Amino acid sequence: PQGGALRMSHTSNFNPLGGTYLAETRNYLSPIDDSNWGGIPTSGMVSWLKADSLDLADGAAVTSWKDSSSNDFEFTQGTTSSQPDFVTSDSDYNNKPLVHFDGDDALATTFDSDLNPNNFTVFVVATVDADDGNYHGVIQNTNGNTGWLLYARMSGSANYWQWRTGTGSGTTIISAGSDTVVPNTPSIVTMKMAGSDGAGGGSTTQTLYVNGASAATSSAVFTKKTATSATPILGDVGSFELTGQMAEVIIYSSALSDTDRQQVEGYLSEKYGIASASTWKSSNPYQTDTNGDTRGNVIDKKVTYMIRPVRMMDKQHIEMFRSNLNLDPLAPQYGSN
C-alpha cells in the first residue's frame, strides 16, 4: 500500500487500535490470478523497456521496442541499416534476451514531459562488446546543456560508466570508478536525481550506482530538457554510438527510496545473474522468480492472508505500518513490507 494506508470498502470490523486479522479472498470460477503481485514498484514508473517483452526471432531486426509500463511509450527505428538486432538468449545475461546495437543503430521516441521529470531514478542493464578505446552512447535525453545522458567510456586503461547532467549553462560529469565497465559482462547502472526543481535550482543530490553500490555523487544543480524537438534515444549519443548490448531500461519520475531502489536492483540482479549489493524480495508466496507480471498460482481458488494494521484511520482506511519503524533494517516493518 502506498504511504502505508490500505483502502477498504468499510473498516467497521477493525479495532481502532489495530490488531491481527485473517482476510480471505475467493474466486469460484478459476484459480486466483496473482500476476503483478510482489513485483517491483510501479508507482511513479514512467517507462519499462525489457528485451524479454519482444516477440521476435533470434537475429531479427528491432524496429520497435514497446514500453511495458502503463504509459505505452514506443522506441522505433524506420531505417533498416540503423535497426538493432534481437538476441533470444545470451549466457552473459543469465540466458535472457537482449537488444544488440552494432555501432550504427538507434531507437528513438518523441518528446514527452513524463520522460523529463524534475527528479528521477533510471535503471539500465547494458555493456559494450569490446574495449575499443571509444565512448559508447547508451542513452541520450539531452538538448544543449539540459537533460541527461549515459556513456560507457572505454579508455583502454580505466573503463567506466559516465553520467552527464545539464545545469542549463554547463554540464556536470559524474564518473564511476575504473573498470566498472567490463566488455560482455552486463552492469546494473542506476542514476538517481533528488532535490532538483528541474530549472537549475533546489538542493540537488545526484547519485550514480553500479551493481547496487554507490559509485559517485554530485550536488550540482540540474536543468531538465524541455525542447520538444529533441527526442530520447537509445544506443546513440551524438557521434558516439553503442557497440554493445542492452537488456532493460526502467525510468521512475522520482528519486526512489533506498528500499525501492534496492528492490529494483535486486530484481535485475536475480534476473540477469549479476552480482549486486542489492537483493530482491517478493511478498508473493507463489512467486519463484523475478517475473512479477507472470502468473504463479494455477491451483488455489482461495487465498488467506494476514493483515496487521497499527490503527484504523477512518471508515475506509487502515494504516499498515508506522513510518518511523520502517527505516530500521532490524525492524519487522523495514521497507514497509
N, C-alpha and C positions, 0 to 999 in steps of 0.2 A: 504493500500500500504506500502510495506517495505521501510523504510527510508523516507517516505513522498513523494516519486516520483511515479507518475502514468504513465504507458506507453500507448500511444495511437497509432493508425495507422498513424495519422497525426494531428498536432496541429495548422493547418492554421486557424481554426475558433476561436481560443482563443486569447484574448487580451494579449499582452506581460506582462502587469501589473496585470493580474488576472481577477477577475470579478465573476459574478454568472451565472451559466448555468443550463439548464434543459436537461438531457440526457435521451433518450428513448430507451428501449430495447424491441424488439418484437420477438415473436415466433408464427408463423402462424399455426403450426400443433397441439400444445398442450400447456397447461399452463407452464409458465417458472419454471424450476426446481431451487429452492432456497437452495438445500442441500449444506451444508458446508459453508453457508453464515451466518456470525455472530457468529460462534462458538469460541472455544478457539484458541490461537495462534498455528499455525502449523509450522512456520519457525523454524528450528533447533530442531524439535521434533524427538527424536531418537526412542522412544518406547511408546506405549499406550496400556496397558492391562486393559480391563474393563470387569467385570463379565457379564454385560448385552449383550456382544457380543457373549457369549457362547450359543449355541443352544442345551441345554441338559435338560433332565427331572430332576425334583426335587429329590435330593439324588444320582444322577448319579455320577460315578467316573470321575474326570477331568484328562484325560490322556494327554491333550494338551490345552494350553492356547495361542491362536494366537494373535499376535500383530495387533492392528488396525491402526498403522501408515503405512507410505509407505515403511518401511524397512522390514516388514514381519518377524520379529523375532518370534520364537515359543518356549515356555517353555513346556517341556514334562516330563513325568514320565512313564517308562515302567514296573516298579514293582507294581503289583496290591495292595499290602499292604501299599505302600507309596503314593498312589494317593489320593489327597484331594477330598472332596465332593462338588457338586454344590447345592446351595440353591436358589430356584427360587424367593423367596421373604422373606424379614426379616423386621419386623416393626421397628427395631432399625436403619435400613438403609433406612428409608422412603419407605419401601416396595419394594426396589430394590434388585436385585440378589447379591450374594456374593459367594466366594470360601471359604470353611471351611477346616482348617488344624487341625488334631486331635492329634498333638504332635509327630507323626511319619511319616509325609508327607513332600514332597518337589517336586518342579518343577524347572527344570534347562534348560539352553540353552548353546550353545557352545560359546567360547570366541569370541568377536568381538571388534575391536578397537573403533567402533562407540559407544559402550556401556561403554567405558572407556575414555572419553574426559578429557582434562586438567581442564576445568571448566564445571559446570553442575548445573541443578536445577531438583530435584526429588520430586514428589508429591506422597504420599501414603495415602490411606484410609483404615484403619485397626484398630483392637483392639484385646484383649485377651478374653477368656471365663471366667476366674476366677482369683482372687487374690491368687495365689498359692505359692508366695514367690520365684518364679524362674525367670531366664532370658528367654525371648522368642525371638528367632531369626526370624526377619521379612524378611530381605533381606541381603544376603551376596554377596559382589562383591570385595573380597579381595584375596591377596596372600601374606602371611607373613605380613610385615609392609607396604604394598602398597594397594591402593584401599580404599573402604569404606564399612560400614555395618550399619544396624539399628536394635536395640534391643527395646523391651518393657520390662523394668525391673520392676518386681513385687516383692518388698522387704517386703510387708506387711504393712509398715507404711508410705513409701514415694515412691509411684509408679510413674515412669516417663519414658519418651522416651529418649533413649540414642543413639547418632550418633557417630560412631568411624571412624576416618580417619587415613590413614597411612602417616608417614613422610618419610619413606624409612628406617629409623633406629629405629623408635618407633611408638607409637600410640597416637593420640590426642582424648581425650574423651570429648564430648560435650553433656551435660545433660540438659534437660528441667526441669521445676520446679516440686515439689512434686504434686502428684495426677493429673498429666496431662494424665495418662493412667487410664481409668475407664473401668472395665470389661463390655462387651456387649454394650458399648457406643462408636461408631467409632470416631476417630480423623482424622483430615487432618494434616499430618506431611509433612513439606516441608524442604528440605535440599538444601541450595544454596552455591556453591563453586565459589568464584570470585577471580580474580587476580593471579591465580596459573599458573606456566608453566608446571605443571604435573610432574616435575622432582625434586621437593624439593626446588624450587626457586620461585621468584616473591613476590609481596606484597599481601599476601592472606587474604581474609576475608571470614570466614565460618559462616553461619547464620542458626540456627535451628528455624523454626517457628512451632507453634502448633495452629491450627484453625485460621490461618491468623495473629497471633500475634508473634512477636519476642520473643523466649524463651531463647536463649543462643547464644553467638558468640565466635569466636576464630580467632586469627591472625597467628596460626601455619602454617607452610609450608605443602604442600601436594604433595605426590608422587602417581601417578596413577598406576593401575595394568597393567602390560604388559605381564605377564606369560600366554601363550596361553593354558596351561594345566588346569588353574583354571577357572571354569565356574561360571557365575552369578546364584544364587539360590534363590528361593522364599520359605519361610517357614522353613528354616533350616540354622543356623549359627553354624557350628561345631557341638558340642554336645548339643547346645541349640536350641530346635525346637519349632515352634509356635503351641500353642493350642489356636486357635482363628480364626478370620475372616479377609479376605482381599477382597476388592471390586474393587479397582482401583489403578494402578501404572502408572505414566506418567514421562518420562525422557526427558529432553532437554539437548542439547550439549553446553549450555552457561549459564551464570548467568543472568537470566531473569531480566528485569527492574522491579521495584516495581509495575508498572501499569500492566504488563503482568502477573507477579506472582499473583497479587490480582485478575486478571481476571480468572485465572485457579482455585485459591482457592474459588472464588465466585461461579464458575461453580460447583465445588464439594460440596460446602456448600448447594446450592439450590437443587442439585440432590439428596443428601443423607440426607437432613434435619438436617444438622449440624450447630449449631450456630457458626458464624465466624466473625472476624473483617473485612474480605474482602467481597465485594459484586460483583455480576455478572451483566454485562450489555451487551446486544446484539445490534448490529446495524441493525439487520434484523427485519423489522416490522411484518413479518409473524410468527416469532418465539415466541411461548408461553411457552417453557420450555428450559432446558439446552441441549437438544439433537440437537446440531448444525449440525449433519450429517443426520438428519431426515427431509424429505421434509415437508414444511409447506404450501406452495402455491399450491392449486389444482384448482384454478379458473382463475386467471389473465393470459392472454396471452401477456399483455403489462404492463411494469413497467416503470414509470417515476421517476427519482431521481435527486437530486440537486448536482451539483459539484461546489465547490468554491475554485479554485486554487489561490494561492497567487502570482504565476508568471509562465510564460512559460520558460522552460529551454532550449529546442531545438525543432527541428521539430517533435519529437516523445515523449517528456516528459514534464509533468507539475508537479509543486510542490504543494502538497495539504495542507501543513501547515508548519509553521516556527518552527524549533526545539527549539528555545528559548522561545516559547509560550506554549509548551505542558508540561512544568514542574510545572506550577502553577495550583493547584486544582480549582481555581476560574476562570481560563481562559476557553473560549468555546472550545479550541482545546486541552484541557487536555487529555492526554492519546493517542494523535494522532488519535482520532476517527473522 
